[in-house]
Amino acid sequence: MTIAHPAETTHCERHATVRHYLMCRPEYFTVSYAINPWMDPVKGADTAKAIEQWERLRETYERLGHKVSLIEPIEGLPDMVFAANGALVVDGRVYGAKFRYPERAAEAGAYLRWFAERGYEVMEPTATNEGEGDFLVLDRVILAGTGFRTDVAAHLEAQEFLGRPVVTLRLVDPHYYHLDTALFPLDGGNIAYYPGAFSEGSRRVLEYMFPDAVIASAEDAQVLGLNAVSDGRHVVINAEATGLIRELERRGFEVIPVDLSELRKAGGGPKCCTLEIR
C-alpha cells in the first residue's frame, strides 16, 4: 500500500475542520484502583477539580466551533470520563469496545447503547479493544495499537467492519498503554509521536509512513503531551508539554494548552476525554 504524504513546511497554512465529539462529565471520577502505572489509589484524585478542568476542555472545543455531545455518567464507573475508549466511529459506523479489565467492562455497553439509540449502525466486538484509545483515524488509514489493552484480532475485526486499512503498531512501555498516549494525528496525513513507546519494527513503520512527523521528546511524552486533539489547525494539548508545543507552533499549528493534571492521575488527557463521531 502506497500512502501519499503532503509536504511539511514551517509556513504552510493550516485548515481546521469542524468536528463532533462525545464527552462524559467526570461526575464520579476518582482513582480507586490501578490498571496502569499512572494510577495510585492511595493518592486518589479530587473529583471537583477534575470536573472544573474537564469543563474548561469542553468549553475550549465549543469555542473553536466544534459540536460536543454528552453521555450520562454512571456511578461506579470512575473512568467513564475517558470517552475515547468507548468506541471507534468511522463513516457513521460504530465499532464497540470490549475492555481488558473488569473494572471498566460496563462502560462498553453504555457507549454502544448511546449510539444505537441514536440510529447508528453498531457492532459489538468479539475481540478485546479499547476504542479510540488504540485506534487513531487518518484520511487513508487507521493506526491501531496493541501490546497492552487491544488484541491484534480487534484490528482485523475493525478493518472488516469499517472497510478501512488498519496498520498494527506494537506498544512496549506500560506508561504508554494506549496508542493515544504516544501518538496523535496532526491532520489527515501526518502525526506526532514518541518513538520510545514503540517496538523497533513499529518505529520503522512510522518512519516509513510519516517521514515528516513531529517527534516528541521523552519529557513531553511523560506529561502525556501526545494525548492531544487536533482539528487540522488547532491543537489542544497538555500545557506541560512545552517542547512539543514550540515545535507544533513552528510547524504552523495554533496550540491551545489546557490543564488536565487531575485526570492525568488516571493516565488521561485531552484525547482520552474525547471520542470523535465521524
VEXKEMAR-884173 format. One record per residue (C-alpha): residue number from 1; x, y, z. Coordinates in nm, 3 decimals, decimal comma. Layout:
# VEXKEMAR-884173
{node NUM; {X; Y; Z}} ...
END
This chain:
# VEXKEMAR-884173
{node 1; {0,000; 0,000; 0,000}} {node 2; {0,138; 0,337; -0,102}} {node 3; {0,049; 0,635; 0,112}} {node 4; {0,095; 0,988; -0,013}} {node 5; {0,250; 1,241; 0,221}} {node 6; {0,179; 1,613; 0,187}} {node 7; {0,489; 1,830; 0,206}} {node 8; {0,552; 1,962; 0,552}} {node 9; {0,684; 2,316; 0,587}} {node 10; {0,702; 2,564; 0,868}} {node 11; {0,496; 2,816; 0,671}} {node 12; {0,211; 2,612; 0,524}} {node 13; {-0,141; 2,733; 0,600}} {node 14; {-0,335; 2,508; 0,837}} {node 15; {-0,707; 2,448; 0,792}} {node 16; {-0,941; 2,342; 1,069}} {node 17; {-1,235; 2,112; 1,008}} {node 18; {-1,540; 2,116; 1,233}} {node 19; {-1,559; 1,804; 1,448}} {node 20; {-1,828; 1,631; 1,652}} {node 21; {-1,709; 1,500; 1,988}} {node 22; {-1,871; 1,280; 2,251}} {node 23; {-1,769; 1,351; 2,611}} {node 24; {-1,864; 1,232; 2,960}} {node 25; {-1,860; 1,465; 3,261}} {node 26; {-1,635; 1,321; 3,536}} {node 27; {-1,916; 1,323; 3,792}} {node 28; {-1,787; 1,005; 3,955}} {node 29; {-1,419; 1,032; 3,869}} {node 30; {-1,171; 0,908; 4,124}} {node 31; {-0,868; 0,681; 4,137}} {node 32; {-0,991; 0,381; 4,333}} {node 33; {-0,795; 0,106; 4,154}} {node 34; {-0,476; 0,075; 3,950}} {node 35; {-0,481; -0,062; 3,595}} {node 36; {-0,194; 0,145; 3,455}} {node 37; {0,129; 0,292; 3,601}} {node 38; {-0,024; 0,639; 3,636}} {node 39; {-0,288; 0,531; 3,888}} {node 40; {-0,230; 0,539; 4,265}} {node 41; {-0,541; 0,464; 4,473}} {node 42; {-0,362; 0,577; 4,789}} {node 43; {-0,326; 0,930; 4,650}} {node 44; {-0,668; 0,925; 4,487}} {node 45; {-0,800; 1,228; 4,299}} {node 46; {-1,001; 1,546; 4,353}} {node 47; {-1,334; 1,498; 4,173}} {node 48; {-1,435; 1,864; 4,192}} {node 49; {-1,106; 1,977; 4,042}} {node 50; {-1,133; 1,715; 3,768}} {node 51; {-1,480; 1,844; 3,678}} {node 52; {-1,353; 2,201; 3,665}} {node 53; {-1,066; 2,106; 3,432}} {node 54; {-1,294; 1,895; 3,214}} {node 55; {-1,547; 2,179; 3,181}} {node 56; {-1,273; 2,406; 3,052}} {node 57; {-1,179; 2,142; 2,795}} {node 58; {-1,538; 2,117; 2,674}} {node 59; {-1,566; 2,494; 2,658}} {node 60; {-1,245; 2,504; 2,452}} {node 61; {-1,391; 2,271; 2,191}} {node 62; {-1,713; 2,470; 2,171}} {node 63; {-1,522; 2,797; 2,143}} {node 64; {-1,334; 2,650; 1,846}} {node 65; {-1,667; 2,579; 1,677}} {node 66; {-1,685; 2,205; 1,738}} {node 67; {-2,002; 2,022; 1,841}} {node 68; {-1,994; 1,844; 2,176}} {node 69; {-2,248; 1,577; 2,269}} {node 70; {-2,265; 1,429; 2,618}} {node 71; {-2,321; 1,078; 2,750}} {node 72; {-2,463; 1,043; 3,101}} {node 73; {-2,200; 0,935; 3,355}} {node 74; {-2,273; 0,620; 3,556}} {node 75; {-2,198; 0,588; 3,925}} {node 76; {-1,936; 0,322; 3,991}} {node 77; {-1,758; 0,380; 3,659}} {node 78; {-1,494; 0,639; 3,751}} {node 79; {-1,306; 0,606; 3,420}} {node 80; {-1,613; 0,662; 3,202}} {node 81; {-1,489; 1,021; 3,159}} {node 82; {-1,234; 0,876; 2,917}} {node 83; {-1,482; 0,866; 2,631}} {node 84; {-1,221; 0,791; 2,366}} {node 85; {-1,208; 0,433; 2,494}} {node 86; {-1,580; 0,376; 2,441}} {node 87; {-1,588; 0,310; 2,066}} {node 88; {-1,441; 0,378; 1,722}} {node 89; {-1,669; 0,570; 1,485}} {node 90; {-1,597; 0,588; 1,111}} {node 91; {-1,845; 0,683; 0,837}} {node 92; {-2,130; 0,662; 1,086}} {node 93; {-2,049; 0,302; 1,178}} {node 94; {-1,963; 0,226; 1,539}} {node 95; {-1,720; -0,047; 1,637}} {node 96; {-1,774; -0,100; 2,007}} {node 97; {-1,525; -0,154; 2,287}} {node 98; {-1,451; -0,465; 2,490}} {node 99; {-1,236; -0,364; 2,785}} {node 100; {-0,930; -0,554; 2,907}} {node 101; {-1,004; -0,503; 3,277}} {node 102; {-1,331; -0,588; 3,456}} {node 103; {-1,328; -0,251; 3,635}} {node 104; {-1,417; -0,082; 3,306}} {node 105; {-1,622; -0,356; 3,137}} {node 106; {-1,963; -0,193; 3,188}} {node 107; {-1,856; 0,120; 3,002}} {node 108; {-1,866; -0,069; 2,671}} {node 109; {-2,240; -0,134; 2,681}} {node 110; {-2,318; 0,220; 2,792}} {node 111; {-2,137; 0,373; 2,496}} {node 112; {-2,276; 0,123; 2,243}} {node 113; {-2,632; 0,187; 2,366}} {node 114; {-2,580; 0,562; 2,329}} {node 115; {-2,500; 0,520; 1,963}} {node 116; {-2,766; 0,254; 1,894}} {node 117; {-3,037; 0,472; 2,047}} {node 118; {-2,942; 0,747; 1,800}} {node 119; {-2,965; 0,529; 1,493}} {node 120; {-2,600; 0,447; 1,430}} {node 121; {-2,501; 0,113; 1,285}} {node 122; {-2,319; -0,057; 1,571}} {node 123; {-2,109; -0,370; 1,608}} {node 124; {-2,047; -0,542; 1,938}} {node 125; {-1,690; -0,674; 1,914}} {node 126; {-1,571; -1,024; 1,990}} {node 127; {-1,207; -0,912; 2,026}} {node 128; {-1,070; -0,710; 2,319}} {node 129; {-1,019; -0,345; 2,227}} {node 130; {-1,046; -0,004; 2,390}} {node 131; {-1,186; 0,213; 2,113}} {node 132; {-1,002; 0,525; 2,009}} {node 133; {-0,755; 0,463; 2,286}} {node 134; {-0,591; 0,223; 2,042}} {node 135; {-0,744; 0,325; 1,706}} {node 136; {-0,647; 0,659; 1,552}} {node 137; {-0,800; 0,761; 1,220}} {node 138; {-0,629; 0,941; 0,934}} {node 139; {-0,763; 1,008; 0,586}} {node 140; {-0,644; 0,684; 0,428}} {node 141; {-0,552; 0,455; 0,713}} {node 142; {-0,634; 0,366; 1,073}} {node 143; {-0,336; 0,326; 1,305}} {node 144; {-0,401; 0,061; 1,568}} {node 145; {-0,212; -0,009; 1,889}} {node 146; {-0,153; -0,342; 2,059}} {node 147; {0,064; -0,473; 2,340}} {node 148; {-0,134; -0,382; 2,649}} {node 149; {-0,508; -0,322; 2,601}} {node 150; {-0,614; -0,416; 2,247}} {node 151; {-0,571; -0,752; 2,073}} {node 152; {-0,449; -0,773; 1,714}} {node 153; {-0,767; -0,967; 1,640}} {node 154; {-0,959; -0,643; 1,700}} {node 155; {-0,754; -0,472; 1,428}} {node 156; {-0,875; -0,732; 1,179}} {node 157; {-1,232; -0,713; 1,309}} {node 158; {-1,239; -0,333; 1,279}} {node 159; {-1,095; -0,344; 0,927}} {node 160; {-1,363; -0,586; 0,812}} {node 161; {-1,646; -0,385; 0,968}} {node 162; {-1,526; -0,037; 0,873}} {node 163; {-1,366; -0,109; 0,536}} {node 164; {-1,057; 0,098; 0,612}} {node 165; {-0,697; -0,032; 0,605}} {node 166; {-0,562; -0,085; 0,957}} {node 167; {-0,190; -0,074; 1,041}} {node 168; {-0,079; -0,252; 1,359}} {node 169; {0,170; -0,080; 1,591}} {node 170; {0,315; -0,252; 1,897}} {node 171; {0,349; -0,056; 2,223}} {node 172; {0,627; -0,168; 2,460}} {node 173; {0,629; 0,081; 2,751}} {node 174; {0,342; 0,033; 3,001}} {node 175; {0,328; 0,407; 3,068}} {node 176; {0,202; 0,435; 2,709}} {node 177; {-0,057; 0,164; 2,742}} {node 178; {-0,284; 0,308; 2,471}} {node 179; {-0,179; 0,432; 2,129}} {node 180; {-0,333; 0,772; 2,203}} {node 181; {-0,084; 0,827; 2,485}} {node 182; {0,209; 0,800; 2,241}} {node 183; {0,079; 0,934; 1,909}} {node 184; {-0,182; 1,170; 1,769}} {node 185; {-0,288; 1,272; 1,416}} {node 186; {-0,194; 1,628; 1,328}} {node 187; {-0,428; 1,621; 1,029}} {node 188; {-0,545; 1,360; 0,782}} {node 189; {-0,195; 1,277; 0,660}} {node 190; {0,060; 1,333; 0,934}} {node 191; {0,121; 1,257; 1,301}} {node 192; {0,322; 1,341; 1,612}} {node 193; {0,462; 1,054; 1,818}} {node 194; {0,715; 0,939; 2,077}} {node 195; {0,943; 0,668; 1,932}} {node 196; {1,034; 0,523; 2,272}} {node 197; {0,681; 0,391; 2,319}} {node 198; {0,703; 0,156; 2,020}} {node 199; {0,877; -0,165; 1,922}} {node 200; {1,167; -0,138; 1,678}} {node 201; {0,960; -0,268; 1,390}} {node 202; {0,675; -0,031; 1,461}} {node 203; {0,916; 0,263; 1,474}} {node 204; {1,040; 0,169; 1,128}} {node 205; {0,682; 0,154; 1,002}} {node 206; {0,612; 0,502; 1,137}} {node 207; {0,934; 0,640; 0,991}} {node 208; {0,840; 0,495; 0,652}} {node 209; {0,479; 0,612; 0,654}} {node 210; {0,534; 0,954; 0,813}} {node 211; {0,880; 1,090; 0,727}} {node 212; {0,769; 1,444; 0,823}} {node 213; {0,617; 1,350; 1,157}} {node 214; {0,668; 1,562; 1,467}} {node 215; {0,891; 1,367; 1,705}} {node 216; {0,819; 1,423; 2,074}} {node 217; {1,080; 1,407; 2,346}} {node 218; {1,061; 1,172; 2,644}} {node 219; {0,996; 1,473; 2,867}} {node 220; {0,690; 1,580; 2,668}} {node 221; {0,562; 1,223; 2,641}} {node 222; {0,592; 1,182; 3,019}} {node 223; {0,334; 1,458; 3,075}} {node 224; {0,102; 1,294; 2,820}} {node 225; {0,174; 1,567; 2,569}} {node 226; {0,081; 1,329; 2,289}} {node 227; {-0,266; 1,269; 2,428}} {node 228; {-0,371; 1,571; 2,225}} {node 229; {-0,653; 1,662; 1,988}} {node 230; {-0,601; 1,839; 1,654}} {node 231; {-0,864; 1,967; 1,412}} {node 232; {-0,602; 2,026; 1,145}} {node 233; {-0,518; 2,375; 1,265}} {node 234; {-0,576; 2,395; 1,639}} {node 235; {-0,406; 2,151; 1,877}} {node 236; {-0,550; 2,111; 2,227}} {node 237; {-0,266; 1,979; 2,439}} {node 238; {-0,146; 1,941; 2,797}} {node 239; {0,021; 2,269; 2,895}} {node 240; {0,326; 2,098; 3,045}} {node 241; {0,445; 1,966; 2,704}} {node 242; {0,642; 2,282; 2,634}} {node 243; {0,891; 2,144; 2,382}} {node 244; {0,620; 1,980; 2,175}} {node 245; {0,415; 2,299; 2,188}} {node 246; {0,705; 2,500; 2,047}} {node 247; {0,758; 2,253; 1,763}} {node 248; {0,388; 2,249; 1,673}} {node 249; {0,385; 2,627; 1,663}} {node 250; {0,694; 2,619; 1,442}} {node 251; {0,502; 2,391; 1,208}} {node 252; {0,221; 2,645; 1,182}} {node 253; {-0,033; 2,500; 1,423}} {node 254; {-0,229; 2,714; 1,667}} {node 255; {-0,168; 2,548; 2,003}} {node 256; {-0,418; 2,569; 2,289}} {node 257; {-0,266; 2,449; 2,618}} {node 258; {-0,503; 2,307; 2,880}} {node 259; {-0,463; 2,182; 3,236}} {node 260; {-0,591; 1,828; 3,291}} {node 261; {-0,348; 1,744; 3,569}} {node 262; {-0,616; 1,585; 3,786}} {node 263; {-0,733; 1,349; 3,513}} {node 264; {-0,371; 1,262; 3,440}} {node 265; {-0,366; 1,085; 3,777}} {node 266; {-0,562; 0,811; 3,599}} {node 267; {-0,346; 0,827; 3,286}} {node 268; {-0,576; 1,053; 3,085}} {node 269; {-0,550; 1,378; 2,891}} {node 270; {-0,747; 1,576; 2,631}} {node 271; {-0,775; 1,293; 2,380}} {node 272; {-0,876; 1,036; 2,643}} {node 273; {-1,174; 1,260; 2,722}} {node 274; {-1,273; 1,297; 2,358}} {node 275; {-1,440; 1,045; 2,127}} {node 276; {-1,476; 1,174; 1,770}} {node 277; {-1,800; 1,097; 1,591}} {node 278; {-1,723; 1,072; 1,221}} 
END
